[in-house]
Amino acid sequence: QQLRSLMSVDDMVNSIMRSVRRLEESTHTLSFFLSDNGFTWAEHRWGQGKRVPYLPVIRIPLFARWPGHLSAATLDRRFATNVDIAPTVFDAANIEPGHVLDGRSLLDPWERNRLLIEFFEDARVPPWASTWTPGRQYVEWYGDDATTVTFLEFYNLVKDPWQLRNRLGDSQEGNDPSPATLAQLSAQLSSDRRCAGTTGPSACP
């Protein structure tokens, strides 16, 4: 039923794009196609969850289309997120924003080595924050004060891309992560949660 419902979305997008072409506005129209979140189907025991820190939820499609400005069928492997949409729109429109933006314009060259992901909005899911890199993910779950750490997770995404083994769980083996690495990850996550903007020593990831 979910897949069938998306057929109407396809029809809507097609109608919009046809109107843009009919008005000869294609080269003046920057379009984004993305989702607000992914969806679990009982992974990590969350049933139909969409507010949790696991990759099936936080990894979403992100497509951009701008004829004459963005090359077709180009694959950009940078760590991008929805906070990059607004800076990209300002950049495309050649407008200087009047306030600090955490994201970066996708039209500029840059690299990220990590992403900050966090959730503090729903009483049905405990608050959490996470650092996600190409090779690993570190998660802190918090109490009601959104500060006290109640549970930790760490996944080696190279060896365990499906996140089946929490290396900070009861059956922790070896030294992955080491205490020093764990302390570094926690400090980095705490710093990222307080950051603002994308320049300076505490630039947002």
C-alpha positions in Angstrom: 0.0 0.0 0.0 2.9 2.4 0.7 4.5 1.7 -2.6 1.1 2.1 -4.4 0.6 5.5 -2.7 3.9 6.7 -4.1 2.5 6.4 -7.6 0.4 9.5 -7.0 3.6 11.3 -5.9 5.3 10.2 -9.2 2.3 11.7 -11.1 2.5 14.9 -9.1 6.3 15.4 -9.7 5.8 14.6 -13.4 3.1 17.2 -13.6 5.2 19.9 -11.9 8.2 19.2 -14.2 6.0 19.3 -17.3 4.7 22.7 -16.2 8.2 24.0 -15.5 9.3 22.9 -19.0 6.2 24.4 -20.6 6.9 27.7 -18.9 10.6 27.5 -20.1 11.8 27.8 -16.6 13.9 24.6 -16.4 17.3 26.4 -16.3 16.0 28.7 -13.6 14.6 25.9 -11.4 16.6 24.0 -8.9 14.7 20.9 -7.6 15.4 18.6 -4.7 14.0 15.2 -4.2 14.5 13.8 -0.7 12.7 12.2 2.3 12.4 13.3 5.9 13.5 9.9 7.2 13.7 6.2 6.3 11.6 3.5 7.9 12.5 0.4 9.9 10.7 -2.9 9.5 11.5 -4.4 12.9 15.2 -3.8 12.7 16.7 -3.3 16.1 13.3 -4.3 17.6 11.7 -1.0 16.7 8.9 -2.3 14.6 7.9 0.5 12.1 10.2 3.1 13.5 11.5 6.3 12.0 12.9 8.2 15.0 15.9 6.0 15.8 19.6 6.4 15.0 20.1 3.5 12.7 21.1 3.6 9.0 17.8 2.4 7.5 16.3 5.5 9.1 18.9 8.2 8.7 20.1 7.3 5.2 17.7 8.8 2.7 17.7 9.6 -1.0 18.9 13.0 -1.9 18.7 14.1 -5.6 19.2 17.5 -7.1 18.2 18.7 -10.6 19.1 21.9 -12.2 19.4 21.7 -16.0 22.3 23.7 -17.4 24.0 23.9 -14.0 24.2 20.3 -12.6 25.4 17.6 -14.9 23.0 14.7 -15.3 23.7 11.3 -13.8 26.5 12.7 -11.5 27.2 10.8 -8.3 28.3 12.9 -5.4 29.7 10.8 -2.5 30.0 13.6 0.0 28.3 13.3 3.4 25.4 15.6 2.8 22.3 16.2 4.8 19.0 18.1 4.8 20.7 21.1 6.5 22.6 21.7 3.3 19.4 22.4 1.3 18.9 26.0 2.5 22.5 27.1 1.9 22.4 25.6 -1.6 19.2 27.5 -2.3 20.7 30.8 -1.1 23.8 30.1 -3.2 21.8 29.3 -6.3 19.8 32.5 -5.9 23.0 34.5 -5.2 21.5 35.7 -1.8 23.6 36.3 1.3 21.6 34.9 4.3 21.0 37.2 7.1 21.6 34.6 9.8 24.0 31.8 10.6 23.4 28.5 8.6 24.8 25.2 9.9 24.7 23.6 6.4 27.0 24.0 3.4 26.1 24.8 -0.2 26.2 21.6 -2.4 27.3 23.8 -5.2 30.6 24.5 -3.5 33.6 22.1 -3.1 34.0 20.8 0.5 34.3 17.6 2.4 32.9 16.3 5.7 34.4 13.5 7.7 31.3 13.0 10.0 27.7 13.9 10.5 25.8 14.9 13.6 22.4 13.3 13.9 20.1 13.9 16.9 16.6 13.5 18.1 14.9 15.2 21.0 11.3 15.6 20.0 9.1 12.6 20.9 8.3 11.2 24.4 7.8 7.8 22.8 11.5 7.6 21.9 14.3 8.5 24.4 16.5 11.5 23.2 19.7 10.5 21.5 22.6 12.0 19.5 25.0 10.3 17.2 28.2 10.8 15.2 28.2 9.0 11.9 31.4 8.6 9.8 31.9 6.5 6.6 33.3 3.7 8.8 31.6 3.8 12.1 28.7 5.1 14.2 28.7 6.2 17.8 25.3 6.7 19.6 24.5 8.2 23.0 21.0 7.7 24.5 20.0 10.2 27.2 17.6 10.5 30.1 14.7 12.9 30.3 17.1 15.8 30.9 18.6 15.1 27.4 22.1 15.2 29.1 22.6 12.2 31.3 23.9 9.3 29.2 21.8 6.1 29.8 23.1 3.8 27.0 25.9 3.7 24.4 26.2 2.1 21.0 29.1 1.7 18.6 29.1 0.0 15.2 32.0 -0.8 12.9 30.2 -0.1 9.6 33.0 -1.7 7.6 32.8 -5.1 9.3 29.2 -4.8 10.3 27.2 -2.7 7.8 23.8 -4.0 9.0 24.6 -2.8 12.6 24.0 -6.2 14.1 26.6 -6.0 16.8 26.8 -3.2 19.3 30.5 -3.2 20.3 29.6 -1.4 23.6 27.1 -4.1 24.5 27.3 -6.7 27.2 29.4 -9.1 25.0 32.0 -6.5 24.1 35.3 -8.1 23.0 38.7 -6.8 22.1 39.5 -3.1 22.0 37.2 -1.7 19.3 36.7 1.1 20.3 39.5 1.7 22.8 38.8 3.7 25.9 40.8 6.6 24.4 38.7 6.4 21.1 35.5 6.3 23.1 36.4 9.3 25.1 37.3 11.2 21.9 34.0 10.3 20.3 32.0 11.4 23.3 33.9 14.7 23.5 33.5 15.3 19.7 29.7 14.6 19.9 29.3 16.9 22.9 31.1 19.7 21.0 29.1 19.1 17.8 25.8 19.3 19.7 26.8 22.9 20.8 28.2 24.1 17.5 26.7 26.8 15.2 27.8 27.6 11.7 30.4 26.0 9.5 33.5 28.1 10.0 35.9 28.4 12.9 37.4 25.9 15.3 34.0 24.5 16.4 32.5 24.2 12.9 29.4 22.0 12.6 29.9 18.7 10.8 
